[in-house]
């Protein structure tokens, strides 16, 4: 069993490296190459057999292992994004991030709903399609911003802050729409509980961050904790890992994305970056594991499901709505940053992910959505996954090119 | 599924950290704590339920995930051990390592065989018990030596070199004994093929190491490869990972331990340590993953299997043979290093592992070994796993204490 998984890891690491080299030469974000290679190995069949199915030799189902490796990768990525974002810096952009998140969800869902109604779909179908387009998935943007080295810019902080709020909103929308799907009636209490718990988790984490920040600047901390020692019992890494996994697990148990917990955990360590330099330590963990996440996104794409019905008919419309909804909605929310920065925030919020797929699958399972509509939503996620890295990368580079250095807060 | 695995990883990382802190305070090797905690969580039942079975909530079988994480840990550990061992240094101790490996296997198997015969067991039973005691498992020693910072001493190099040869011998013994178990006749050709392939793999890898070493000292390499560049296409880590996983997978496909491949891969990079400093990069990968290996050793221990028959009767005898066999056998083989160093080598070769368990299980499955004999062999592996780290650590420290600095090759 182990033997075969080692072979798979070898092949996947090799493919990721090839993708990275090609993307590097072509000057495109390596995420694109990793996703495309993932799609290729699970969809391009030679003699009816794909490379990925060949890898799944015999009875070995390694998809669970792959899922875990990819999840670890994205958790470590968001943890280090958190390390780059001290809480007092995030607080400064809090209102803008909140407005951007609300704007993005509102415009995407409304636009989607009415566009679909106007195409003649039922109001229920239109609602599902609209809500499915509502939630951002921040992994792709986080990776591109990390590779561009812009994680400490205002725009990046607004994007990540908004993505957290977006995830909470998405969770509440999911609860509501599950309620509608379930019995026609929304169970207001359940929905409220889900929402309150999620909000409480984020707020309590942020409160802890405030306490940590205050503690960091007390004389006690400066005198005792920050004092360089000859011998420490342990390196900071295990401690960071525990907090990171603890909050990630807690976030998932509240139906939030694990990466929200990882980001909040990273933020708690951000104040201690000077005395516990842990982001260096996470670099090789990321370098090894992050490519699995994007390969896995690609591997999970089933291109044949797109062929069902006339998916190609509405997919382009949905893609345009998905892009315009976030650029306009988040852009308006972040307008205070200026036109160029607001556009960057909007573009950074374009990527869609699990929530879209979950709502699409839910809609299909209760016969609200047709196969074609389901396929179209999957197509939105795929096309945007390949498109978004370019857009995000271009948006940041363009701003840079025009002589406007990314704004940096004083650290 | 992911949620539960994140909870498990959180708990396991936390437990490993607690074990490390306690062991650090008690000044014992942290490996001991990790193994004992592993044993505890899978064997100590409260109300009939162990912590580990509680973690395996619902239908989630995460043992595969844990197995992979632990395997990744030990692979990275042996890769960095390889990085510390340039081939031209290993070559210097090659003969001694070879003699130590042969001596250790020979004395352990012979001693085991005749001791068991004298207890009145059949010659077949005695053969299985003897052969099961033959093979070293180097993971525990490697970890202790790494934490003591003695991986570059002559003794450590002899131990690891001998462990590689030991694994090849163990493989051949396993083939022979499977042949005996299978039909009574040994299939000489199959056994020869298994042995030749394993030897060829090690020799070809070492030949490549020689070529790399030569290339490293050519003017071309000094002028082109070693020249510092402003921009490289990729960091050395992905490249190192590919070679590491490639050789590990190749080793397992030849029935050798994956760590043999990982060590050889590390050795190939050892010559380039100055220009591609990759061991730093592996540090956090190790720090995160290695504890899983030793926790997993403990988790796989089923203490209840020891109760079968009168396992406790012969277990102490087998443990003594296992210890004496390696200390005397390997010690004699490494006699040229002097008495103290030879003893260290012998002690470093004491740990037993998978091969012992595999042969024990084989013997049980074909009704050669009784439940009690099988349980005794399992007990040998467990007791030695807890005992060996102390012995290895003490042996190296004792030498140090008596004013004899570990011999170091000039680097």
Interface residues (C-beta under 8 A of the other chain):
Chain A: X1 X2 X3 X5 X6 X7 X9 X10 X13 X14 X16 X17 X20 X21 X24 X25 X62 X64 X65 X67 X68 X69 X71 X72 X75 X233 X234 X235 X237 X238 X239 X241 X242 X245 X246 X248 X249 X252 X253 X258 X281 X282 X283 X284 X285 X287 X288
Chain B: X1 X2 X3 X5 X6 X7 X9 X10 X13 X14 X16 X17 X20 X21 X24 X25 X62 X64 X65 X67 X68 X69 X71 X72 X75 X233 X234 X235 X237 X238 X239 X241 X242 X245 X246 X248 X249 X252 X253 X258 X281 X282 X283 X284 X285 X287 X288
